[in-house]
Amino acid sequence: MASHLRTTRRSVLLAAAGLGLLAFSRPSRAEASTSRVVRTSSDARGVTVTLELEHAPFPAAGSFHRDATVFVFVPHHYRPSTDGSVAMVVHFHGHNTTAERAILAHQLREQLYESKQNAILVVPQMAVLAPDSNAGKLEQPGGFARLLGDVLRTLDAPAVRTALGDAALPPSASPSRVCVSAHSGGYHAAASALKHGGIAVREAYLFDALYADVEVFRDWVRAGSGQPKNARHKLVSYYTGGTTAVNTHRLFTELERAGVSCAHEQVEGSLSRVELTQAEAVAIKTQLTHGAVTSELNGLRDCLYASVLRRHLRSSWFDARDGRRPLDRRKRAR
């Protein structure tokens, strides 16, 4: 698919050492951050905070994309950890849309809320209404770590803490148990986060998104293969057909040759909840349309249910552990 071909990446000469640590240090007064809170809004599920961040993917050198918006959703059931760590689900939208449209169309907030996971959702603005997979600053070593550090520092504002109430993030918060999600052309931003993001990513969910960067995802999964669940690298790849099907088959052939524990689902819903949870890599053929893969059968929600993230609320999702997992269809957003 021509519109999904990856744009040529610039050569980067920055050294990666120490960037992950630097990302979470607070700027001095002489180096005051330009990041700011734009607005907060609340509904029955949680609080959405609109940010403009210095370390957002854009603007970036060599790119005409300028929008520095990053959306953050904190569910009302979120409770801060005692060690200051924050579980984060970061979603990268696809081509010819915006972060705000993707949040609504794919019901990202609803799916995180329904998973009952004690995590926050981060949706950065990528290329605005363009057939472009450019990842901006995320293509620089440590760029993903700087983005997440910027998110957490900026959320530590009095207005945000007041809006969040009991769900306010812990002081001096740091990322923990980071998962990335990508739809369609968002694959390259996800790959950049895995390859040289400067922070450990535990799980990656591709929703009809494996158009390129196959080697990046392969090497990342293999690097965590055989490790305990809390340390492994888990990949879930949904695919419809064409390029994403070809690349998923190629990727999983290489992973299985490397001894990675893989699960395949040719008919959506045929894997059990235990199989979806335990496999190191999961390939799911879906009959849904490209635009519906992320949400119509609660794809993101079920990935989060079966993830390494931790809940403090009880869920009935695992009451029936074996056999085909039931699929429930949600209404498409308008």
C-alpha positions in Angstrom: 0.0 0.0 0.0 1.8 3.1 -1.3 0.3 5.5 1.3 1.9 3.4 4.1 5.5 3.3 2.8 7.8 4.5 5.5 9.3 7.9 4.9 13.1 8.0 4.6 14.6 8.5 8.1 17.2 11.1 8.7 20.6 10.1 9.9 20.9 10.8 13.7 24.3 11.4 15.3 23.1 11.7 18.9 24.6 9.3 21.5 22.0 7.2 23.4 23.9 6.7 26.6 22.2 8.3 29.6 19.2 9.7 27.7 16.7 7.6 29.7 17.9 9.1 33.0 18.0 12.6 31.6 14.5 12.4 30.4 13.0 12.4 33.9 15.2 15.1 35.5 13.3 18.3 36.1 14.5 21.3 34.0 16.3 24.1 35.9 14.9 27.6 36.0 17.5 28.6 33.3 16.2 25.8 31.1 12.4 26.2 31.8 10.2 23.8 29.8 7.8 25.2 27.3 5.4 22.4 28.0 1.9 23.4 29.3 -1.5 22.3 30.1 -4.1 23.5 27.6 -7.3 22.2 29.1 -8.9 19.5 31.2 -12.2 17.8 30.8 -14.0 15.1 32.7 -16.8 12.6 32.0 -18.1 9.5 33.7 -15.0 7.5 32.8 -12.2 9.8 33.7 -10.3 13.0 33.0 -8.8 14.0 29.7 -5.9 16.4 29.7 -4.8 18.2 26.6 -1.1 19.1 26.7 1.4 20.9 24.5 4.8 19.4 25.1 8.3 20.4 24.3 9.2 16.8 23.7 6.1 15.9 21.7 6.9 14.2 18.3 6.4 17.5 16.5 7.6 20.0 15.7 10.8 18.3 14.6 13.8 19.4 12.5 13.3 18.7 8.9 9.6 18.3 9.1 6.8 20.7 8.3 4.5 19.1 10.9 4.1 21.5 13.9 1.4 20.3 16.2 2.8 19.6 19.7 -0.5 18.3 21.2 -0.5 15.2 23.4 -3.7 13.9 24.9 -3.7 12.0 28.3 -6.6 10.1 29.7 -6.7 9.1 33.4 -9.6 6.8 34.4 -11.4 7.7 37.6 -10.4 4.3 39.0 -6.7 5.0 38.6 -4.9 5.1 42.0 -1.2 6.2 42.4 1.4 3.6 43.4 3.4 3.8 46.5 6.7 3.8 44.6 5.8 6.6 42.2 5.6 4.4 39.1 2.9 5.0 36.5 1.8 2.3 34.0 1.3 3.9 30.6 -0.4 2.9 27.4 0.8 5.0 24.4 -1.2 4.9 21.2 0.1 6.1 17.8 -2.6 6.9 15.3 -2.5 6.2 11.6 -2.5 8.2 8.4 -4.9 11.0 7.4 -6.3 11.6 10.8 -5.5 13.3 14.1 -5.0 12.1 17.7 -8.3 13.6 18.8 -10.2 11.9 15.9 -8.5 8.5 16.6 -9.4 8.7 20.3 -13.0 9.1 19.4 -13.2 6.7 16.4 -11.4 3.9 18.1 -12.9 4.5 21.5 -9.5 4.4 23.2 -10.6 5.9 26.5 -13.6 3.6 26.7 -11.4 0.5 26.1 -8.8 1.4 28.7 -11.6 2.2 31.2 -13.4 -1.1 30.6 -10.1 -3.1 31.0 -10.0 -1.8 34.6 -6.2 -1.5 34.3 -4.5 0.9 36.7 -2.8 2.8 33.8 -3.1 6.1 31.9 -3.5 6.5 28.2 -1.2 8.8 26.2 -2.0 9.7 22.6 0.5 12.0 20.9 -0.3 14.0 17.8 1.5 12.5 14.8 1.3 13.9 11.3 -1.9 15.8 11.0 -4.3 14.6 8.3 -1.4 13.3 6.2 -0.3 10.0 4.6 2.9 10.2 6.6 4.5 7.8 9.1 7.2 10.3 10.1 7.8 9.9 13.9 9.5 13.3 14.4 11.5 13.5 17.6 10.7 9.9 18.3 13.2 9.0 15.6 16.0 10.4 17.8 17.6 8.1 20.4 15.8 8.6 23.7 13.0 10.5 22.2 10.3 8.3 23.6 11.7 8.5 27.1 11.8 12.3 26.9 8.2 12.3 25.7 7.0 10.2 28.6 9.0 12.2 31.1 7.6 15.4 29.7 4.0 14.0 30.1 4.5 13.1 33.7 6.2 16.4 34.7 3.5 18.5 33.0 0.7 16.5 34.6 2.1 17.5 38.0 0.4 20.8 37.8 -2.0 22.1 40.5 -5.0 22.4 38.0 -4.5 18.8 36.8 -4.1 17.4 40.3 -7.3 19.2 41.4 -9.2 17.8 38.4 -7.9 14.2 39.0 -8.6 14.2 42.8 -8.0 10.7 44.1 -6.6 9.7 40.7 -3.8 12.3 40.8 -0.5 10.9 39.8 2.2 10.4 42.5 4.8 13.2 43.0 8.0 12.7 41.0 6.2 10.0 38.9 8.2 7.8 36.6 7.0 5.4 33.8 6.6 1.7 34.6 5.1 -1.2 32.6 4.9 0.8 29.3 2.8 -0.6 26.5 2.6 0.8 23.0 -0.3 0.5 20.5 -0.4 1.5 16.9 -3.1 1.6 14.2 -2.2 1.5 10.5 0.6 4.1 9.7 1.4 4.5 13.4 3.7 1.4 13.1 6.9 3.5 12.6 6.4 5.5 15.7 5.9 2.3 17.7 9.0 0.8 16.1 11.0 3.9 17.0 9.9 3.6 20.6 11.0 -0.1 20.7 14.3 0.4 18.8 15.9 3.4 20.5 13.2 5.0 22.8 15.4 5.0 25.8 12.9 3.2 28.0 11.8 -0.4 28.4 8.5 -1.2 26.5 6.8 -4.4 27.8 4.1 -4.9 25.1 3.3 -3.8 21.6 -0.1 -4.0 19.9 -0.3 -3.6 16.1 -3.8 -3.1 14.7 -3.4 -3.8 11.0 -0.2 -1.8 11.2 2.7 -4.1 10.3 3.5 -2.3 7.0 7.3 -2.2 7.6 10.0 -2.2 10.3 9.5 -6.0 10.6 13.1 -6.5 11.7 12.6 -4.0 14.5 9.6 -5.8 16.0 11.4 -9.2 15.5 14.5 -8.2 17.3 12.6 -6.6 20.1 10.5 -9.7 20.7 13.5 -12.0 20.6 15.4 -9.8 23.0 12.8 -10.6 25.7 12.0 -14.2 24.7 12.2 -16.7 27.6 12.1 -14.1 30.3 9.6 -14.0 33.1 6.3 -12.4 32.2 7.2 -9.1 33.9 10.4 -8.8 31.8 9.5 -10.3 28.4 8.5 -8.4 25.3 5.0 -9.4 24.1 3.7 -8.6 20.6 0.1 -8.8 19.3 -0.4 -8.3 15.6 -3.9 -8.0 14.1 -4.0 -8.2 10.3 -6.6 -8.0 7.6 -4.8 -8.9 4.4 -2.3 -7.7 1.8 0.9 -6.2 3.2 0.1 -6.6 6.9 -0.8 -10.3 6.3 2.4 -11.0 4.4 4.6 -9.2 6.9 2.8 -10.8 9.9 3.4 -14.3 8.4 7.0 -13.5 7.7 7.6 -12.1 11.2 6.0 -15.1 13.0 7.9 -17.6 10.8 11.1 -15.9 11.9 10.0 -15.7 15.6 9.1 -19.4 15.7 12.4 -20.4 14.2 14.0 -18.4 17.0 12.1 -20.4 19.6 9.6 -17.7 20.5 6.3 -18.9 22.0 3.7 -17.9 19.3 0.0 -18.2 19.1 -2.1 -18.0 15.9 -5.7 -17.1 15.5 -7.2 -17.7 12.1 -10.8 -17.2 13.3 -11.1 -14.3 15.7 -12.1 -15.4 19.2 -10.8 -19.0 18.8 -7.8 -18.4 21.2 -8.6 -18.8 24.9 -7.9 -16.0 27.4 -5.1 -18.0 28.8 -3.5 -18.5 25.4 -3.8 -14.8 24.6 -2.1 -14.0 27.9 0.7 -16.5 27.9 2.1 -16.4 24.4 5.1 -14.1 23.7 3.7 -13.2 20.3 0.1 -13.4 19.0 -1.0 -13.2 15.4 -4.7 -12.5 14.9 -6.4 -12.6 11.5 -9.5 -10.4 11.6 -12.5 -10.1 9.3 -13.1 -6.5 10.4 -12.3 -3.6 8.1 -9.1 -1.7 8.4 -10.7 1.1 10.3 -12.6 -1.1 12.7 -9.7 -3.4 13.8 -8.8 -1.5 17.0 -12.2 -1.2 18.5 -15.2 -3.0 17.0 -14.5 -6.3 18.8 -12.6 -4.5 21.6 -9.2 -5.4 20.3 -7.3 -2.9 22.5 -9.4 -3.7 25.6 -8.7 -7.4 25.3 -5.0 -6.8 24.7 -5.0 -4.8 27.9 -7.0 -7.5 29.8 -4.3 -10.0 28.8 -1.4 -7.7 29.5 1.4 -7.4 32.1 -0.4 -4.4 33.5 -1.9 -4.6 37.0 -5.5 -4.1 38.1 -6.6 -3.2 41.6 -10.3 -3.7 40.6 -11.7 -7.2 40.2 -12.5 -8.3 36.6 -14.6 -11.3 35.5 -12.6 -11.6 32.2 -10.6 -14.5 33.5 -13.5 -16.4 35.1 -13.6 -18.6 32.0 -10.0 -19.2 31.3 -10.1 -22.0 28.7 -12.0 -22.5 25.5 -12.9 -19.8 22.9 -13.0 -16.4 24.4 -16.3 -14.6 23.8 -16.3 -11.5 21.6 -18.6 -8.6 22.1 -19.2 -6.1 19.4 -19.3 -2.5 20.4 -21.2 0.3 18.6 -19.1 2.2 16.2 -18.3 5.8 17.2 -19.9 8.5 15.1 
